[in-house]
């Protein structure tokens, strides 16, 4: 009924293009990692902008948001947890200010008799 002529050169060319598009191809994998990194950095920017504090950002929590793009697997991570440092917790205490509204050593001295 129907007769087809198959052009082997076209099939081979299409096969090469499909293999180049696979994520197992190192060039394609590198391009995918760049795209992943771009969108993870955009997501990190949104996370950082969403962090709000009553008194600004006294301990630099915005700088603690880290990102990583995986080498062995196509994927990424946004991490807001502690980086595994060995120090304990540190709570923020707002600096004391005197009655003048200026900080520092402007409090009047107390006498020893009244301190006892």
ABEGO torsion letter per residue (X at the ends): XBBBBBBAAAAAAAAAAAAAABAABAAAAAAAAAAAAAAAAAAAAAAAAABBBAAEBAAGAAAABBBBBBAABBEBBBBABBAGBABBBBBBBBBBBBAAGBBEAABBBBBAAAAX
